[in-house]
Amino acid sequence: MDKKLVRSAVSEKKIFTPEEIKRWEEQHHEDAIRDYRSDMRASWEEGWEEGLAEGIAERIKEIKTDVALEMLRRNMDTAIIAEVTEQSIADIQELKKRI
């Protein structure tokens, strides 16, 4: 290697004081905590949104089943019930057994 290049690299080397090292460690620790909290919040929000969507979908399914049951109690045509509630005729026939 070129001796001038080595000398240049050695002279550019910074010597850190204990205070600078401590400040650097504290800053990186704070950054890590901030990143962790940010990741946790994003994960929580994503999980909450997914859970909410699943809950809404489940409730819609329950409402459609309730409507289908009421229509069956009123002796409405199975094909019409299936169309209105967006369920299969087989599902409607299974519901008929519950009445």
C-alpha positions as a Markdown table, in Angstrom:
| # | Residue | x | y | z |
|---|---|---|---|---|
| 1 | Met | 0.0 | 0.0 | 0.0 |
| 2 | Asp | 1.0 | 3.6 | -0.5 |
| 3 | Lys | 2.5 | 5.0 | 2.7 |
| 4 | Lys | 1.0 | 8.4 | 2.1 |
| 5 | Leu | -2.5 | 6.8 | 1.9 |
| 6 | Val | -1.9 | 4.9 | 5.1 |
| 7 | Arg | -0.6 | 8.0 | 6.9 |
| 8 | Ser | -3.6 | 10.0 | 5.6 |
| 9 | Ala | -6.1 | 7.4 | 6.9 |
| 10 | Val | -4.3 | 7.2 | 10.3 |
| 11 | Ser | -4.3 | 11.0 | 10.6 |
| 12 | Glu | -8.0 | 11.1 | 9.7 |
| 13 | Lys | -8.9 | 8.6 | 12.4 |
| 14 | Lys | -11.0 | 10.3 | 15.1 |
| 15 | Ile | -10.4 | 9.4 | 18.7 |
| 16 | Phe | -13.7 | 9.5 | 20.6 |
| 17 | Thr | -13.9 | 10.7 | 24.2 |
| 18 | Pro | -15.8 | 8.7 | 26.7 |
| 19 | Glu | -18.5 | 11.4 | 26.8 |
| 20 | Glu | -18.9 | 11.2 | 23.0 |
| 21 | Ile | -19.2 | 7.5 | 23.2 |
| 22 | Lys | -21.8 | 7.7 | 25.9 |
| 23 | Arg | -23.8 | 10.3 | 24.0 |
| 24 | Trp | -23.6 | 8.2 | 20.8 |
| 25 | Glu | -24.8 | 5.1 | 22.8 |
| 26 | Glu | -27.6 | 7.1 | 24.4 |
| 27 | Gln | -28.7 | 8.4 | 21.0 |
| 28 | His | -28.7 | 5.0 | 19.4 |
| 29 | His | -30.6 | 3.6 | 22.4 |
| 30 | Glu | -33.3 | 6.3 | 22.0 |
| 31 | Asp | -33.5 | 5.6 | 18.3 |
| 32 | Ala | -33.9 | 1.9 | 18.9 |
| 33 | Ile | -36.7 | 2.6 | 21.4 |
| 34 | Arg | -38.4 | 5.0 | 19.0 |
| 35 | Asp | -38.2 | 2.4 | 16.2 |
| 36 | Tyr | -39.5 | -0.3 | 18.4 |
| 37 | Arg | -42.5 | 1.8 | 19.5 |
| 38 | Ser | -43.2 | 2.8 | 16.0 |
| 39 | Asp | -43.1 | -0.8 | 14.8 |
| 40 | Met | -45.3 | -1.9 | 17.7 |
| 41 | Arg | -47.9 | 0.8 | 17.0 |
| 42 | Ala | -48.0 | -0.1 | 13.3 |
| 43 | Ser | -48.4 | -3.8 | 14.1 |
| 44 | Trp | -51.2 | -2.9 | 16.6 |
| 45 | Glu | -53.0 | -0.7 | 14.1 |
| 46 | Glu | -52.7 | -3.4 | 11.4 |
| 47 | Gly | -54.0 | -6.1 | 13.7 |
| 48 | Trp | -56.8 | -3.8 | 14.9 |
| 49 | Glu | -57.9 | -3.0 | 11.3 |
| 50 | Glu | -57.8 | -6.7 | 10.3 |
| 51 | Gly | -59.8 | -7.7 | 13.4 |
| 52 | Leu | -62.4 | -4.9 | 12.7 |
| 53 | Ala | -62.8 | -6.1 | 9.1 |
| 54 | Glu | -63.2 | -9.7 | 10.2 |
| 55 | Gly | -65.7 | -8.7 | 12.9 |
| 56 | Ile | -67.8 | -6.6 | 10.4 |
| 57 | Ala | -67.7 | -9.5 | 7.9 |
| 58 | Glu | -68.9 | -12.0 | 10.6 |
| 59 | Arg | -71.7 | -9.6 | 11.7 |
| 60 | Ile | -72.9 | -9.2 | 8.1 |
| 61 | Lys | -72.9 | -13.0 | 7.7 |
| 62 | Glu | -75.0 | -13.3 | 11.0 |
| 63 | Ile | -77.5 | -10.6 | 9.8 |
| 64 | Lys | -77.9 | -12.4 | 6.4 |
| 65 | Thr | -78.6 | -15.7 | 8.3 |
| 66 | Asp | -81.1 | -13.9 | 10.5 |
| 67 | Val | -82.9 | -12.5 | 7.5 |
| 68 | Ala | -82.9 | -15.9 | 5.8 |
| 69 | Leu | -84.4 | -17.5 | 8.9 |
| 70 | Glu | -87.1 | -14.9 | 9.1 |
| 71 | Met | -87.9 | -15.3 | 5.4 |
| 72 | Leu | -88.1 | -19.1 | 5.9 |
| 73 | Arg | -90.5 | -18.6 | 8.8 |
| 74 | Arg | -92.7 | -16.6 | 6.4 |
| 75 | Asn | -92.6 | -19.5 | 3.9 |
| 76 | Met | -90.8 | -17.6 | 1.2 |
| 77 | Asp | -89.3 | -19.4 | -1.8 |
| 78 | Thr | -85.8 | -20.9 | -1.1 |
| 79 | Ala | -84.4 | -19.5 | -4.4 |
| 80 | Ile | -85.5 | -16.0 | -3.6 |
| 81 | Ile | -84.1 | -16.2 | 0.0 |
| 82 | Ala | -80.8 | -17.4 | -1.5 |
| 83 | Glu | -80.7 | -14.5 | -3.9 |
| 84 | Val | -81.6 | -11.9 | -1.4 |
| 85 | Thr | -79.2 | -13.1 | 1.3 |
| 86 | Glu | -76.4 | -14.0 | -1.2 |
| 87 | Gln | -76.3 | -17.5 | 0.3 |
| 88 | Ser | -76.4 | -20.8 | -1.6 |
| 89 | Ile | -79.6 | -22.8 | -1.8 |
| 90 | Ala | -77.8 | -25.6 | 0.1 |
| 91 | Asp | -77.1 | -23.2 | 3.0 |
| 92 | Ile | -80.8 | -22.1 | 3.0 |
| 93 | Gln | -81.9 | -25.7 | 3.1 |
| 94 | Glu | -79.6 | -26.3 | 6.1 |
| 95 | Leu | -81.2 | -23.3 | 7.8 |
| 96 | Lys | -84.6 | -24.7 | 7.1 |
| 97 | Lys | -83.7 | -27.6 | 9.4 |
| 98 | Arg | -83.2 | -25.2 | 12.3 |
| 99 | Ile | -86.8 | -23.9 | 12.2 |
